């Protein structure tokens, strides 16, 4: 993991270790406040019975996307594929659900627990093409922590 994310990773781990109900909200707040190009940070969780993602804690502008059907939008595509999805420019993505006109890029990282897809971490940025391999590696590590402690 890139050194610029190590301190933040440790902070997230400390939040999750407390096992408080507010931990995921605190993780969202921390990431949105501490990473310059993270402008909306939120969790979605799988509801396989309804074939939708249900919104969890998030930090950033209010969103009307409280449920997202599997296959719809970037998050819905990750619900089907189970793979990280990086969108450097959302204006070029046909199956994009807009949360904010300011959003220029998005990254969605799946969360697996015991090899089962249980949710995802969704991050929007107001900057075009801000996400690097360092972001992907960091977010994979954060999702692994979340899976371990929830």
C-alpha positions in Angstrom: 0.0 0.0 0.0 1.3 3.5 -0.9 2.6 5.3 2.1 0.2 8.2 1.6 -2.6 5.9 2.6 -1.0 4.0 5.5 -2.0 6.4 8.2 -5.5 6.5 6.9 -5.7 2.7 6.7 -4.6 2.5 10.4 -7.3 5.1 11.3 -10.0 3.2 9.6 -8.8 0.0 11.3 -9.0 1.7 14.7 -12.5 3.0 14.0 -13.7 -0.5 13.0 -12.0 -2.2 16.0 -14.3 -0.2 18.3 -17.2 -2.2 16.9 -19.5 0.7 17.4 -22.7 1.0 15.4 -21.5 4.3 14.0 -18.1 2.9 12.7 -19.1 2.7 9.0 -20.4 6.3 9.1 -17.2 7.4 10.7 -15.2 5.6 8.0 -17.2 7.4 5.3 -16.6 10.8 7.0 -12.9 10.1 7.5 -12.3 9.1 3.8 -14.4 12.0 2.5 -12.6 14.5 4.7 -9.0 13.2 4.3 -8.7 12.2 0.7 -8.8 15.3 -1.5 -10.5 13.7 -4.5 -13.1 11.7 -2.6 -16.3 13.9 -2.6 -18.9 11.2 -1.9 -18.1 8.1 0.0 -20.8 5.5 0.8 -21.6 1.9 1.3 -24.2 -0.2 -0.5 -25.2 -3.6 0.7 -26.6 -6.6 -1.2 -30.3 -7.5 -0.9 -30.2 -10.7 -3.0 -33.9 -11.5 -2.3 -35.0 -8.2 -3.9 -32.0 -8.1 -6.4 -31.1 -4.6 -5.2 -28.3 -2.7 -3.4 -29.5 -0.9 -0.4 -27.7 2.3 0.7 -25.8 2.2 4.0 -23.8 5.0 5.7 -22.4 7.7 3.4 -20.7 11.1 3.5 -21.4 13.8 0.9 -24.4 15.2 -0.8 -27.8 13.6 -0.2 -28.7 11.0 -2.8 -32.0 9.7 -4.0 -30.4 6.3 -4.9 -31.4 4.5 -1.8 -31.9 1.3 -3.8 -30.1 0.3 -7.0 -31.2 -2.6 -9.0 -28.5 -5.2 -9.8 -27.1 -4.3 -13.3 -28.2 -0.6 -13.1 -25.5 2.0 -12.9 -21.9 1.5 -11.9 -22.8 0.1 -8.5 -25.4 -2.2 -10.0 -22.9 -3.5 -12.5 -20.4 -4.3 -9.7 -23.3 -6.1 -7.9 -23.4 -8.4 -11.0 -19.7 -8.7 -11.8 -18.2 -8.6 -8.3 -15.3 -6.7 -9.7 -13.8 -3.3 -9.1 -15.1 -0.7 -11.5 -13.2 2.5 -12.2 -14.9 5.2 -14.3 -12.4 8.0 -15.1 -15.1 10.0 -16.9 -18.7 9.4 -16.0 -19.9 11.3 -19.0 -18.6 8.5 -21.3 -20.4 5.8 -19.4 -23.8 4.7 -20.8 -25.1 2.9 -17.7 -24.3 5.7 -15.2 -26.7 6.8 -12.5 -26.0 10.5 -11.7 -26.0 11.5 -8.1 -24.6 14.9 -8.6 -23.9 17.1 -11.6 -20.5 17.8 -10.1 -19.4 14.1 -10.2 -16.8 13.5 -12.9 -15.4 10.1 -11.9 -16.4 7.1 -9.8 -14.8 4.0 -8.3 -16.7 1.1 -6.8 -14.9 -1.6 -4.8 -16.8 -4.8 -3.9 -16.9 -6.1 -0.3 -16.5 -9.9 0.2 -17.1 -11.8 3.4 -16.3 -15.5 3.4 -16.0 -15.3 -0.4 -19.5 -14.0 -0.7 -20.3 -10.5 -2.2 -22.1 -8.6 0.6 -21.7 -5.0 -0.6 -19.5 -2.3 -2.0 -17.8 1.0 -1.3 -18.7 3.7 -3.8 -16.6 6.8 -4.2 -17.4 9.8 -6.4 -15.0 12.6 -7.4 -15.6 16.0 -8.7 -12.3 15.6 -10.7 -11.9 13.7 -13.9 -9.6 10.6 -13.8 -8.4 11.0 -10.2 -8.3 7.3 -9.2 -4.9 5.5 -9.4 -3.8 2.0 -8.7 -2.9 3.3 -5.3 -6.6 4.2 -4.7 -7.7 0.7 -5.9 -5.2 -1.0 -3.6 -6.2 1.2 -0.6 -9.9 0.7 -1.2 -9.5 -3.1 -1.5 -7.7 -3.1 1.8 -10.4 -0.9 3.4 -13.2 -3.3 2.1 -11.3 -6.3 3.5 -11.2 -4.5 6.9 -14.9 -3.7 6.7 -15.7 -7.3 5.9 -13.6 -8.5 8.8 -15.3 -6.3 11.4 -19.0 -6.2 10.3 
